[in-house]
Amino acid sequence: MHEYFLQCQSQINLHLSMCLPGADQTPSRLHEAMRYCVIDGGKRIRPLLTLATAEVCGAETTRALPAACALELIHAYSLIHDDLPAMDDDDLRRGKPTCHKAYDEATAILAGDALQALAFEQLASGGDYDDAARIQMIRELSKASGSLGMVGGQAIDLAAVGKSLTLSELEQMHNGKTGALIEASVVIGALAGGETRQDVLATLRHFAKTIGLAFQVQDDILDITSDTQTLGKPQGSDIERNKPTYPALLGLEGAQSKADQLYQESMKALSQLPFNTDKLNAIAAYIVKRQH
């Protein structure tokens, strides 16, 4: 399965390189910053989920590449903006200086804006999708990216610094900040793969929701148990900023138990699907066992 991951990552990286404007194209500094933040970095979990879901639904991975890369472009834009001084004020991302450190704050803001726009251009004009599927994919990504999804989750996260949240409130925050885009990755992959059955889409959505939350729980755990070099970003930053996390609320062992519980629930959802889900199983296992 490792070979499959590498093959998909190679396809994703090639398509991203092709769809991003060249650094020699005006405005060159902006395009250079966009490429700096997208190329040569990241685990590509979201586009991997899109490609794998499309494949288990019976399509070739190449069919889903534009949609998969749209997810990664949105994710990259969100990281640029999350790292800004007005947000999390981070200096390191994916093992190298954050965009506003490598360039400047204004360029970082514009690079994030441009990547977001490019993501929707990919969904609107890339790929061989029928009109109904394309519109639904755009709707999924729009909702997942906005105030009821990723951006809303980030707003709750910023407002929660130094405050205590209940488990329910913490889950609501992360279902938006992290989970919404992971859920969209899976649903968009199914749509790109030609899947239209509502019961199947609902089951895939439940799988994605549980594994998306597990992703964040594992992130919180790694912020304590890993190191800066392995993570590619500052270790212990959540504790330093007094952010609410699963280990803070449940303890480290409790958080690990929560991640495993969510993983088991995601496996149960996949077992109900009418096709071979081995590739999605493998990605889910990676999410909860990863070390960075």
Beta strands, then each sheet from edge to edge (+ up, - down):
strand 1: 92-93
strand 2: 96-97
sheet 1: 1+ 2-
end
